[in-house]
Amino acid sequence: MKRKGIFILLLALTTVSIFAQKYAFVDTEYILNNIPSYKAAEEELDRVSVQYENEVKALYDEIDKLYRDYQAEKVLLTEEMKSKREEEIINNEREAKKLQNDYFGQEGLLFKKREELIKPIQDEVYTAVKEIANENGYAVVFDSSSGPSMFYTNPRYDISDEVLQRLGYKD
């Protein structure tokens, strides 16, 4: 329902100014996939993510082993030893959750690494799109890769290859 409302608003705005404005679209997914440094950055992020996942998994595996050992030995332990083991398991779980959040949280290391590697490339693409839009008098440039926001796009107005050319990745 919300998409219909946005589409109707967009259609109304387009209808009002269709003769006065020029529109184009880009496919940022296509553009980014044709930039070697982006692919390298994605591979680096995947490598780092797997490393972080393995570290967190190792901690959870250790906690699981501690818990299984505790369950097996529980009947032989004094109340004080039980309490100590339970506390150890709980503390390890807290540490694992903290590490998981430090790596994968909203402001985690993986997010920061993504910002470090991907944002400069995205900024470069944005600048190229903005320059092309200004040179060609486009009022709006849509991104066709960001979801089903358009029912139809005429390939004639796709400036994705022009952006890649401006960035030096296509002849």
C-alpha positions in Angstrom: 0.0 0.0 0.0 2.8 2.4 0.9 4.6 1.6 -2.4 1.4 2.4 -4.3 1.2 5.8 -2.6 4.8 6.6 -3.4 4.3 5.5 -7.0 1.2 7.6 -7.4 3.0 10.6 -5.9 6.0 10.0 -8.2 3.6 9.6 -11.2 1.8 12.8 -10.3 5.0 14.8 -10.0 6.3 13.3 -13.2 3.1 14.1 -15.1 3.2 17.7 -14.0 6.7 18.3 -15.1 7.3 15.7 -17.8 7.9 18.2 -20.5 10.2 20.4 -18.5 12.5 17.8 -16.9 14.9 15.2 -18.2 15.2 11.9 -16.3 17.8 9.1 -16.4 18.5 6.0 -14.4 21.6 4.1 -13.4 22.1 0.6 -12.1 24.5 1.0 -9.2 24.8 -2.7 -8.7 25.9 -3.1 -12.3 28.3 -0.1 -12.0 29.9 -1.4 -8.7 30.2 -4.9 -10.1 32.3 -3.5 -13.0 34.7 -1.7 -10.7 37.6 -4.0 -9.8 38.4 -2.2 -6.5 34.8 -2.7 -5.4 35.1 -6.4 -6.1 38.4 -6.5 -4.2 36.8 -4.6 -1.3 33.8 -7.1 -1.2 36.3 -10.0 -1.2 38.2 -8.4 1.7 35.0 -7.8 3.6 34.0 -11.5 3.0 37.4 -12.6 4.3 37.2 -10.5 7.4 33.6 -11.5 8.0 34.5 -15.2 7.9 37.4 -14.6 10.2 35.1 -12.9 12.7 32.5 -15.6 12.4 35.0 -18.2 13.1 36.3 -16.4 16.2 32.8 -16.0 17.6 31.9 -19.6 16.7 35.0 -20.9 18.5 33.9 -19.1 21.6 30.4 -20.5 21.4 31.8 -24.0 20.8 33.9 -23.6 23.9 30.9 -22.5 25.9 28.9 -25.5 24.6 31.7 -27.8 25.7 31.9 -26.2 29.2 28.1 -26.6 29.5 28.2 -30.2 28.4 31.0 -30.9 30.8 29.1 -29.2 33.6 26.0 -31.2 32.9 28.0 -34.5 32.9 29.8 -33.6 36.2 26.9 -31.8 37.9 26.0 -34.6 40.2 29.5 -34.8 41.5 30.0 -31.1 42.2 29.4 -29.3 45.5 27.0 -26.3 45.4 30.0 -23.9 45.5 31.6 -25.7 42.5 28.3 -25.7 40.6 27.9 -22.0 41.2 31.4 -21.3 40.1 31.0 -23.3 36.9 27.6 -21.7 36.1 29.2 -18.3 36.6 32.1 -19.2 34.3 29.6 -20.3 31.6 27.5 -17.1 32.0 30.6 -14.9 31.9 31.9 -16.7 28.8 28.5 -16.2 27.1 28.6 -12.5 27.9 32.1 -12.2 26.4 31.0 -14.1 23.3 27.9 -11.8 22.9 30.1 -8.7 23.4 32.6 -9.9 20.9 29.8 -10.7 18.4 28.4 -7.2 18.9 31.9 -5.7 18.6 32.3 -7.4 15.2 28.8 -7.4 13.7 26.9 -4.7 15.6 25.6 -1.5 14.1 28.9 0.3 14.9 31.0 -2.9 14.9 34.3 -3.5 13.2 32.8 -5.1 10.1 30.6 -2.0 9.6 33.6 0.3 10.0 35.6 -1.8 7.6 32.8 -1.6 5.1 32.7 2.2 5.5 36.5 2.3 5.0 36.5 0.1 1.9 33.2 0.8 0.1 32.2 4.4 0.9 35.1 6.0 -1.1 34.0 4.0 -4.2 30.3 4.8 -3.7 31.3 8.5 -3.3 33.2 8.3 -6.5 30.2 6.8 -8.3 27.9 9.5 -6.8 30.2 12.3 -8.0 30.3 10.8 -11.5 26.5 10.5 -11.7 26.1 14.1 -10.4 28.5 15.4 -13.0 26.8 13.6 -15.8 23.4 14.7 -14.6 24.5 18.3 -14.5 26.2 18.2 -17.9 23.1 16.6 -19.5 20.5 18.5 -17.7 18.9 15.6 -15.9 16.5 16.7 -13.2 16.4 13.3 -11.6 18.5 10.2 -11.9 16.9 7.0 -10.5 18.7 4.0 -9.3 17.1 0.9 -10.8 19.0 -1.5 -8.6 17.5 -0.3 -5.4 14.3 -2.2 -5.6 11.1 -2.4 -7.7 10.5 1.4 -7.6 9.9 1.6 -11.4 7.6 -0.5 -13.6 9.4 0.3 -16.8 12.7 1.9 -17.8 13.7 2.7 -21.3 17.3 1.5 -21.8 17.9 4.6 -23.9 18.1 6.6 -20.7 20.4 4.2 -18.8 23.6 6.2 -18.1 25.3 3.4 -16.1 27.9 2.8 -18.9 28.5 6.5 -19.1 29.3 6.5 -15.4 31.7 3.6 -15.8 33.4 5.5 -18.7 33.6 8.6 -16.6 35.3 6.6 -13.8 37.7 5.1 -16.3 36.4 1.5 -16.2 35.0 1.4 -19.8 36.1 2.7 -23.1 
